[in-house]
Amino acid sequence: MEYSIGELAGRFGLATHVLRHWEDVGLLSPARRTAGRRVYGTAHVTRVAEILLGKEAGFSLDELRELFVAPDRERRRDLLRGQLTQVQARIARLQLSQTLLEHALRCRHEDYQSCPHFQAMVLARLDGIDTAEALDHP
């Protein structure tokens, strides 16, 4: 199946200039040009999905390009491991944020900011300690 740039972009809810930019940075290239227009194939649909998934995982466009052109499996795995470490750190920060929000919602104090457990968490954070234990109270 063949797609125009508009059809390919539309399939993913993207603007055509996004696909052009991805071409400029080396992530995507049309199968061919017909009468000056880009023509994409089924493999390009897959590549756009891979780019979007990679971006959701936190990869920059440069990092995605490096991943896509990695010379061997070991280099790809190194890049994936590095990104996994970053994703795990983001998840830990989000889990801490979730704990804080849940505590603020269930806190019995009139103002959660006056809660000793909340204050302990803030102080721990100021000291560079990520801890949710300060919030573990009924």
C-alpha positions in Angstrom: 0.0 0.0 0.0 1.2 3.5 -0.7 0.6 6.7 1.3 1.0 10.3 0.6 2.6 12.4 3.3 -0.8 13.7 4.3 -2.2 10.2 4.5 0.7 8.9 6.6 0.6 11.9 8.9 -3.2 11.7 9.2 -3.1 8.1 10.2 -1.2 9.1 13.4 -2.8 12.5 14.0 0.4 14.3 13.1 1.0 17.4 11.0 2.9 16.8 7.8 5.7 19.1 8.9 6.5 16.6 11.7 7.2 13.9 9.1 9.3 16.3 7.1 11.3 17.2 10.2 11.8 13.5 10.9 13.1 13.2 7.3 15.5 16.1 7.9 17.0 14.4 11.0 17.3 11.0 9.3 14.5 9.0 10.9 12.3 8.6 7.9 12.7 8.7 4.2 10.0 8.3 1.5 10.1 5.2 -0.6 10.2 7.5 -3.6 9.0 10.7 -5.0 6.4 10.8 -7.8 5.9 14.2 -9.5 7.7 15.9 -6.6 5.5 14.3 -4.0 6.6 11.9 -1.3 5.3 8.3 -1.4 5.5 6.1 1.6 5.0 2.4 2.0 3.8 0.0 4.8 7.3 -0.1 6.3 7.0 3.7 6.9 3.8 3.2 8.9 5.7 0.8 11.1 8.6 3.3 11.4 6.3 6.2 12.4 4.8 4.0 15.1 8.3 3.1 16.3 9.3 6.7 16.5 6.2 7.6 18.4 6.7 4.7 20.9 10.3 5.7 21.3 9.4 9.3 22.0 6.8 8.1 24.6 9.7 6.1 26.2 11.7 9.4 26.4 14.1 9.0 23.5 15.1 12.2 21.8 15.1 12.1 18.0 18.9 12.0 17.9 18.8 9.0 20.3 16.2 7.3 18.1 18.3 7.8 15.0 21.3 6.3 16.8 19.1 3.3 17.9 17.8 2.7 14.4 21.3 2.8 12.8 23.1 1.0 15.6 25.7 -1.3 14.0 24.9 -4.4 16.1 22.6 -5.9 18.8 24.9 -5.0 21.6 24.9 -1.3 20.8 21.1 -1.4 20.5 20.9 -3.1 23.9 23.2 -0.5 25.5 21.0 2.3 24.2 17.9 0.5 25.4 19.4 -0.2 28.8 20.3 3.5 29.2 16.8 4.6 28.4 15.3 1.9 30.7 17.3 3.4 33.5 15.9 6.8 32.8 12.3 5.5 32.5 12.7 3.7 35.9 13.9 6.9 37.5 10.9 8.8 36.0 8.5 6.1 37.3 10.0 6.3 40.8 9.5 10.1 40.8 6.0 9.7 39.6 5.2 7.1 42.2 6.5 9.5 44.8 4.3 12.2 43.3 1.3 9.8 43.5 2.0 9.1 47.1 2.2 12.8 47.9 -1.1 13.5 46.1 -2.9 10.6 47.6 -1.7 11.7 51.1 -2.8 15.3 50.5 -6.2 14.0 49.5 -6.7 11.8 52.5 -4.9 13.9 55.1 -7.0 14.7 58.1 -5.4 18.1 58.6 -7.3 21.2 57.5 -4.4 22.2 55.3 -2.2 19.3 54.1 0.8 21.7 54.2 0.6 21.9 58.0 0.7 18.1 58.2 3.9 16.8 60.0 4.1 13.9 57.6 3.9 16.2 54.5 6.4 18.5 56.0 8.8 15.5 56.7 8.5 14.6 53.1 9.3 18.1 51.9 12.3 18.3 54.2 13.5 14.9 53.0 13.3 16.1 49.5 15.2 19.2 50.3 17.9 17.0 51.8 18.0 15.1 48.5 16.3 12.0 49.9 13.4 10.5 48.0 11.2 9.0 50.6 7.5 8.1 50.8 7.8 6.5 54.2 7.1 9.9 55.9 3.6 9.8 54.4 2.8 6.2 55.5 0.2 7.0 58.1 -3.6 6.4 58.1 
